[in-house]
Structures are given as structure tokens and as C-alpha cells.
Amino acid sequence: MSRISRSLVTSLSALALAAAGMTVATGSAHAATCSQAYLPLPDPSCQPGALNPDVTQSTIDSTICVSGWTATVRPSSSYTTALKKKQIVAYGYTDTSTSDYEEDHFVPLELGGAPKSELNLWPEPQYGTKTAANKDTVENKLKKAVCAGTVSLSDAQDAIISDWTTALSDLGLS
């Protein structure tokens, strides 16, 4: 049986991956399936959101409603920067400058989002009319409402996941 050269196998593999809608980068295959069509929200097939099981309605007084609690669960910047670089490629952003994106928690830590889950972290653009800074304002208002008891934790989480741009009005907080 004849041996096939490594370069031929590599070329054929890259061709097969390209035909399947995948790319080769740094020796591994990455699906290019995340769509920018949902902006200012993440693609729900890539980042549907994920929750921290330690944060429930019954634990909010010892978790999210404690000043400084999110700092105790926030992942390191080395973790989020590496993930951001990978996800910028997955979203097919032409601007690949990491400083133009915030590796944001779709369900924020302030509302019990999973700190390190790739299902909950995504590269949110810092440009446009609805940015990460706008989302931060919504997150803070929702957290205050949850901690004040005017909105349940699950309602706030659902509103963020449905559409953070309408979350406040959907919950009667705007």
C-alpha cells in the first residue's frame, strides 16, 4: 500500500473542512457558525446564555445583592482575552482588534450568569448604537430591581436573554 504524503493529506483535509464551512487556524478546526445577524445580541446558537447554579432567588442576599460579590466569581482577563480572540474569529468579525470588543457575559454576573461558560461569554462590539456600555446600564437597573424585590431573579434573567435592549420596558422599569 502506498503512503500518501503529509502535505497532500493536510491539503485534502483543509479542502474538506472548507467545504463543510470550517476553517483551519493554528492546527485546529473551528466552525464559522456564529452570525452577526443578531447584533446587538449574541447568536443564540453560539451563546444562548448560561446560569450560575449558586445564584437562585433564595441565595440573592448572600450572592448578587452583596456589594463586591461579582469580583469573587469574575474570570481572569487572561481567560476572557483568549476566549475573545477565538470568538472574534467564530463570529467572522473583519475588525479583529480585541480592544474593540468586550468579552461580555450575556447573562451578567450581577444577575447570576455563569462566570466562565463559553455559552455565556461573547465578544460584544464596543461600537454601534447599542453597545456593551448601554447593556451595563440595563444590567445595573435590573440588579437593583431584583435586590429590591420588585422583579424576580428569573424574570430579570429571562428578560436579558430575550432581548436586553427591551428588558427594562418589558418588566415595566423604563
Salt bridges, closest charged atoms under 4 A:
ASP104 OD2 - LYS135 NZ 3.19
GLU118 OE1 - LYS86 NZ 3.05
GLU139 OE2 - LYS135 NZ 2.55
